[in-house]
């Protein structure tokens, strides 16, 4: 089944993007995501996420489209690229 296209609504019109403004130096909240979000990202990746993350863009169906990863894994090693 094809995925719906990624859409970006105009600012202020129901945007589901991160609340961190573009160009802001404020880091995103890398608090623990809920279990349902971790399960959905695991299914999309085909493996569990390796570190903390926040969903910054969702597609038109509300599915995660872009993740922002914390720069370090829980053990302090850099996030692999």
N, C-alpha and C positions, 0 to 999 in steps of 0.2 A: 504494500500500500504506500503510495507516495506521500511524503510529508507535505503539509501545507507550507506555502511560501512564508518567509520571514518578513514581517512588516514592522515598520516603525511609525507609529502615529505621531502627528504633530505634537510638539511640547504642550502640555497642559490639557490635552484632549484624551484622557484615559490612558496615558502612556504607562506601560508596564516596565519601563526601564528602571535602572537603579536610581535612587534619589541623590546619588553623588553627582554634582554637576560636572560636565565635561571640563577638563583642565583644572579641576579642583585638586588640591593636595591632600584632601581629607581621604584617608583610606576607607575602603568599603568595610562594612560590618562582616567579619568572618566568624560570627557566632555560629553555633551548631545549627545546621539546617534540620528541618523536621524529618522524621523517618520516611514519610511519603516522598519527599523531594530526593532524599538519598536513594531510595528505591528506583525512582524514575530515571535519575542520572546514571545509576548503575546499569539499568536496562539499556539506555541509550549508548553508553560507552562499551557495553559488553564486559565490564569489569567494575569493581568498586572504585570510587574516586580515591586517590592516594593521599590527599590532604584536604584541608579546609577549603571551601569554595563558597561563592555567592553567585546566584543566577543574575546576570545583568541584562540579558535580552531574552524575551520569550516570543515564540511564534504566535500566529493568529489564534491558535487553539490553546494557548497558554502553556505549551510545552517549553522546557528549557532549550534555548538555541545557542547562547553564549554564556560560558562560565568565566569568572575571574577567580584564579587560584591564589591562595596565600603564597607568599614568596618562599616560605620554608615548610617542610614537612614537620610532623609532630616531633621527630627526633632531632630536628635542627638542621638537617641536610637541605640544600637548595632544592626547590621544586624542579624535577627534570623537565627539559624542553624537547 
